[in-house]
Structures are given as structure tokens and as C-alpha cells.
């Protein structure tokens, strides 16, 4: 399982990101026509006209105060976490995610 720029709880985002996410809705669709997100969506979506519905669904999810931390240690498959140096998640959230998967808690024993 490869997770790119993914968090396990809403509080992992920087506060200013949460404020921006709360604003996502279909009302933003006309302003997103030139964005990579819109262009990627319409290139593959069977119903490109549903882009506003996607924004409503994303906004509704991002306004929730979710926390999947109890489920993270239950993942049994190998997991790769990938984050950027200017990501929307706090570095301490990324580290905690890695630790909940069992990483970084002791020497890997490779030598």
C-alpha cells in the first residue's frame, strides 16, 4: 500500500489548511477550470459535468473531524508513506503515522 500525502487524522493538517478545506464546495468549480485537478478529472471521468459534485463530496469529507489512528496499527500489508517537504501535513503527524506502522521504534537490524 503506497500512501502519498495522506494523513490518519484531521488534526494532522496545518490549521490554515483546515480553514481552506472547509471552503471546498461546488461553488468553487468555475474557478478551478484551469487547475491540474480539474484537467485531470475531465480527462478520465465518464461524466465530467459532475466535477462540482466531486468538490461537494471532498468538502464534506474534509470538514469532518476524522481520526483513523486506532486502525493504522491493524494494517498488515507493507505500507510506504510519501510526503513532500512543503506538504499540508505537520511533520510530527507524518512521523507519528510512521511509528504507528511500527517504523522508527528500534534499529532495523540490517547490520
Backbone torsions as a table, in degrees:
resi	resn	phi	psi	omega
1	UNK	NA	123.5	178.1
2	UNK	-110.9	121.0	179.9
3	UNK	-113.2	118.3	-178.1
4	UNK	-108.9	122.1	178.9
5	UNK	50.1	55.8	-175.4
6	UNK	-125.8	138.2	177.1
7	UNK	-113.4	165.0	178.4
8	UNK	-102.1	-11.5	-178.8
9	UNK	-150.5	149.1	-178.5
10	UNK	-61.0	-30.6	-177.4
11	UNK	-75.3	-0.2	175.8
12	UNK	-77.3	-18.2	177.9
13	UNK	-74.8	152.0	168.3
14	UNK	-64.1	146.1	-176.2
15	UNK	-55.4	-40.9	-178.7
16	UNK	-66.0	-28.1	176.4
17	UNK	-69.0	-40.7	178.7
18	UNK	-61.2	-39.3	178.3
19	UNK	-64.2	-41.3	178.2
20	UNK	-67.2	-42.2	-178.8
21	UNK	-62.8	-33.1	179.5
22	UNK	-63.6	-19.4	-178.3
23	UNK	-90.3	-8.4	-176.6
24	UNK	-69.5	126.3	177.8
25	UNK	-164.2	175.7	178.6
26	UNK	-57.9	-26.2	-179.7
27	UNK	-61.3	-22.3	-179.4
28	UNK	-83.1	-12.7	-173.9
29	UNK	-52.5	-47.5	-178.5
30	UNK	-61.0	-27.5	-177.8
31	UNK	-85.1	-5.9	-176.0
32	UNK	-104.9	5.4	-176.0
33	UNK	-57.5	-28.7	-178.5
34	UNK	-99.4	10.0	-177.4
35	UNK	-89.3	153.8	174.8
36	UNK	-59.0	-34.8	180.0
37	UNK	-60.9	-48.3	-179.4
38	UNK	-64.7	-47.0	-177.3
39	UNK	-62.2	-39.1	177.6
40	UNK	-66.4	-41.5	-178.6
41	UNK	-62.9	-51.7	-175.9
42	UNK	-68.5	-21.2	178.8
43	UNK	-70.3	-25.5	-175.4
44	UNK	-124.5	-14.7	-175.1
45	UNK	-72.5	135.5	176.6
46	UNK	-66.4	-24.5	179.3
47	UNK	-132.8	79.3	-177.1
48	UNK	-56.9	-25.3	179.8
49	UNK	-67.2	-10.9	179.8
50	UNK	-87.1	7.9	179.2
51	UNK	-53.5	-42.6	176.9
52	UNK	-59.6	-35.2	177.7
53	UNK	-64.8	-38.7	177.1
54	UNK	-61.1	-44.4	179.7
55	UNK	-62.9	-39.2	176.2
56	UNK	-62.1	-44.8	-179.5
57	UNK	-64.3	-43.9	177.9
58	UNK	-62.2	-45.1	179.8
59	UNK	-61.7	-42.5	179.1
60	UNK	-61.4	-41.6	178.6
61	UNK	-67.5	-44.5	-175.4
62	UNK	-69.4	-18.3	176.6
63	UNK	-82.8	-9.5	178.7
64	UNK	-77.9	151.8	176.6
65	UNK	-99.9	74.3	-175.0
66	UNK	-85.3	156.4	176.4
67	UNK	-154.6	106.6	-179.2
68	UNK	-100.7	18.5	-174.6
69	UNK	-60.2	-31.1	179.0
70	UNK	-69.7	-24.3	-178.2
71	UNK	-88.7	-23.3	-175.6
72	UNK	-57.5	-48.9	-178.9
73	UNK	-64.7	-15.7	179.9
74	UNK	-80.1	-11.5	179.2
75	UNK	-66.4	122.9	-175.4
76	UNK	-100.1	-16.7	-179.4
77	UNK	-84.2	161.0	173.8
78	UNK	-61.5	140.7	-178.4
79	UNK	-128.0	131.3	173.5
80	UNK	-112.4	126.1	176.3
81	UNK	-103.0	133.7	178.5
82	UNK	-130.5	125.6	179.5
83	UNK	-132.9	154.9	176.2
84	UNK	-99.0	165.9	-178.2
85	UNK	-73.6	-12.6	176.6
86	UNK	-124.7	43.3	-176.1
87	UNK	-77.3	167.5	-178.7
88	UNK	-85.1	-4.1	178.2
89	UNK	-98.6	146.9	176.2
90	UNK	-69.1	139.8	179.9
91	UNK	-55.9	-37.0	-179.9
92	UNK	-65.1	-28.6	176.5
93	UNK	-69.0	-43.4	178.8
94	UNK	-61.6	-43.1	179.8
95	UNK	-64.6	-44.2	179.3
96	UNK	-61.2	-40.5	177.7
97	UNK	-58.4	-48.3	179.1
98	UNK	-58.8	-43.6	-179.7
99	UNK	-67.2	-37.9	178.9
100	UNK	-64.9	-23.5	176.3
101	UNK	-85.3	-0.8	178.7
102	UNK	98.2	1.1	-177.5
103	UNK	-86.3	147.5	173.8
104	UNK	71.9	12.3	-177.5
105	UNK	-92.4	-16.1	177.6
106	UNK	-161.3	171.0	176.8
107	UNK	-61.3	139.9	-178.1
108	UNK	-70.4	-16.3	176.6
109	UNK	74.8	30.4	-178.1
110	UNK	-79.1	-16.5	-175.3
111	UNK	-102.1	NA	NA
